[in-house]
Amino acid sequence: MLQQLRRDVVGAAPLAVVLGGAIGTFVTQWLLEPLRLSTPFALETTTLANVQIVAPLVVNLIWIGCCVPQRVQLAGRIQPSVGRHLLGARVATAMLGSLLLLPYFLLAVVLASVLLSPRPDLSEQLPLFLGTLTPERLGSAMVRTAVFAAASACLAHAIGKQSRRHPERLPNLISLAIVCCALGVVALEALWLTVLPPAALGLP
């Protein structure tokens, strides 16, 4: 389990850093230049949008792209009598892996936003980010990240089991699992924000 977790994080962390930096750069630049907002407001908005909306979705899409193909292959190799016992471990590993990717993504967003500001001073701008990253917001992001990863792991396992009887369909099943997991995560995010919007949780 620990080896699988390490492989997942090592394989997906670079992409989380790259996408976090790219998203942080794009959002901050868009707020600073076309909208001409103040630097503190732009930095707070970038962090807030990523924590409450973007981060759980993007982190899970990264996990799906990097880890689901192997999960589908493993599900096809496991005997049915053993698969039920290993599914819990697979789900737990997926949840932990996605939660470990979350700091990589958020730190990349923060650093990209600071470096893009007119006066990049981390000691001056760090309190802005720390004030935005409240325990309630971080807790909500972590819960969504873990729930989405658990759903993706279960879906990948269910699709991967089909390759036991049809091993020649493994490439197609991997593609199907990636698409289904990605659409499932997007649907869960939309449902979550509809049923439990930030305002309903007391988050401004």
C-alpha positions in Angstrom: 0.0 0.0 0.0 2.8 2.4 0.9 4.7 1.5 -2.3 1.6 2.2 -4.4 1.0 5.5 -2.6 4.6 6.5 -3.2 4.4 5.6 -6.9 1.1 7.6 -7.3 2.4 10.7 -5.6 5.8 10.6 -7.4 4.2 10.1 -10.8 1.5 12.8 -10.4 3.2 15.5 -8.2 5.2 17.1 -11.1 2.0 17.6 -13.1 0.2 19.0 -10.1 3.0 21.6 -9.7 3.0 22.5 -13.4 -0.8 22.9 -13.6 -1.0 24.7 -10.3 1.6 27.2 -11.5 -0.1 27.6 -14.9 -3.6 28.2 -13.3 -2.2 30.6 -10.7 -0.4 32.5 -13.4 -3.4 32.7 -15.7 -5.9 33.7 -13.0 -3.7 36.3 -11.3 -2.7 37.9 -14.6 -6.3 38.0 -15.8 -7.3 39.8 -12.5 -4.4 42.2 -12.6 -4.4 43.3 -16.2 -7.8 43.1 -18.0 -9.8 43.7 -14.8 -7.1 46.0 -13.2 -7.8 44.9 -9.7 -5.5 45.6 -6.8 -2.7 43.2 -6.1 -4.0 42.1 -2.6 -7.5 41.5 -3.9 -6.2 39.6 -7.0 -4.0 37.3 -4.8 -6.9 36.6 -2.3 -9.3 35.9 -5.2 -6.9 33.5 -6.9 -6.3 31.6 -3.7 -10.0 31.5 -2.7 -11.2 30.4 -6.2 -8.6 27.6 -6.2 -9.3 26.3 -2.7 -13.1 26.4 -3.0 -13.6 25.3 -6.6 -10.6 24.5 -8.7 -8.2 22.5 -6.5 -10.3 19.4 -5.7 -11.4 19.0 -9.3 -8.0 19.5 -10.9 -6.1 17.4 -8.4 -8.5 14.5 -9.0 -8.2 14.9 -12.8 -4.5 14.7 -12.4 -4.8 11.6 -10.3 -7.1 10.1 -12.8 -4.7 10.7 -15.7 -1.7 9.5 -13.9 -3.0 6.6 -11.8 -6.2 5.2 -13.2 -4.5 3.2 -16.1 -2.5 1.2 -13.5 -5.6 0.8 -11.3 -7.5 -0.7 -14.2 -4.6 -3.1 -15.0 -4.4 -4.2 -11.3 -8.1 -4.8 -11.1 -7.9 -7.2 -14.1 -5.1 -9.2 -12.5 -6.7 -9.7 -9.1 -8.7 -12.9 -8.5 -12.4 -12.2 -7.7 -12.1 -13.8 -4.2 -9.3 -11.4 -3.3 -10.6 -8.3 -5.1 -13.2 -7.4 -2.5 -10.5 -7.2 0.2 -8.1 -5.2 -1.9 -10.7 -2.7 -3.0 -10.7 -1.0 0.4 -6.9 -0.6 0.3 -7.1 0.8 -3.3 -9.7 3.3 -2.2 -7.7 4.3 0.8 -4.6 4.7 -1.3 -6.4 6.9 -3.8 -7.8 9.1 -1.1 -4.4 9.6 0.6 -2.7 10.1 -2.8 -5.0 12.8 -3.9 -4.8 14.5 -0.5 -1.0 14.5 -0.7 -1.2 16.1 -4.2 -3.4 18.9 -2.9 -0.5 20.8 -1.2 1.7 20.6 -4.3 -1.1 22.2 -6.4 -2.0 24.9 -3.9 1.6 25.8 -3.2 2.3 26.1 -6.9 -0.7 28.4 -7.3 0.5 30.6 -4.4 4.0 30.9 -5.6 3.0 31.6 -9.2 0.6 34.3 -8.0 3.3 36.0 -5.8 5.9 35.9 -8.5 3.5 37.4 -11.0 2.5 40.3 -8.7 4.1 43.7 -9.5 6.1 43.6 -6.2 6.8 40.0 -5.4 7.5 40.0 -1.7 6.5 36.7 0.0 6.9 38.1 3.5 4.4 40.9 2.7 1.9 38.8 0.7 2.0 35.6 2.7 -0.4 36.8 5.3 -3.0 37.4 2.5 -2.8 33.7 1.6 -2.8 32.5 5.2 -5.9 34.6 5.9 -7.7 33.0 2.9 -6.7 29.4 3.8 -9.0 29.1 6.8 -9.5 25.6 8.4 -13.1 25.5 7.1 -12.1 26.1 3.5 -9.2 23.7 3.6 -11.4 21.1 5.3 -14.1 21.4 2.6 -11.4 21.1 -0.1 -9.9 18.1 1.5 -13.2 16.3 2.0 -14.2 16.8 -1.6 -10.8 15.7 -2.9 -10.9 12.5 -0.9 -14.5 11.7 -1.8 -13.9 12.3 -5.5 -10.8 10.1 -5.4 -12.7 7.3 -3.7 -15.4 7.4 -6.3 -12.8 7.3 -9.1 -11.0 4.4 -7.5 -14.2 2.4 -7.2 -15.2 3.2 -10.8 -11.7 2.2 -12.1 -11.8 -1.0 -10.2 -15.3 -1.9 -11.5 -14.3 -1.2 -15.1 -10.9 -3.0 -14.7 -12.6 -6.2 -13.6 -14.0 -6.7 -17.1 -10.5 -7.3 -18.4 -10.4 -10.6 -16.5 -12.7 -12.2 -19.1 -11.6 -10.0 -22.0 -7.9 -9.2 -21.6 -7.7 -8.1 -25.2 -10.0 -5.1 -24.4 -7.6 -3.7 -21.7 -6.6 -0.6 -23.7 -10.2 0.2 -24.5 -11.1 -0.3 -20.8 -8.3 2.0 -19.7 -9.6 4.8 -22.0 -13.2 4.1 -20.9 -12.1 4.3 -17.2 -10.3 7.6 -17.7 -13.2 9.2 -19.4 -15.8 7.9 -17.0 -13.8 8.9 -13.9 -13.2 12.4 -15.3 -16.9 12.9 -16.1 -17.8 11.5 -12.8 -15.6 13.9 -10.9 -16.9 16.8 -12.9 -20.5 15.7 -12.1 -19.7 15.3 -8.4 -18.1 18.7 -8.3 -21.1 20.3 -9.9 -23.5 18.4 -7.6 -21.5 19.3 -4.5 -21.4 23.1 -5.4 -25.1 23.0 -6.2 -26.2 21.2 -3.0 -23.6 22.6 -0.7 -22.4 25.9 -2.1 -19.7 27.8 0.0 -22.3 30.1 1.4 -24.3 27.2 2.8 -21.2 26.1 4.7 -20.6 29.5 6.1 -17.8 30.2 3.7 -17.8 33.7 2.0 
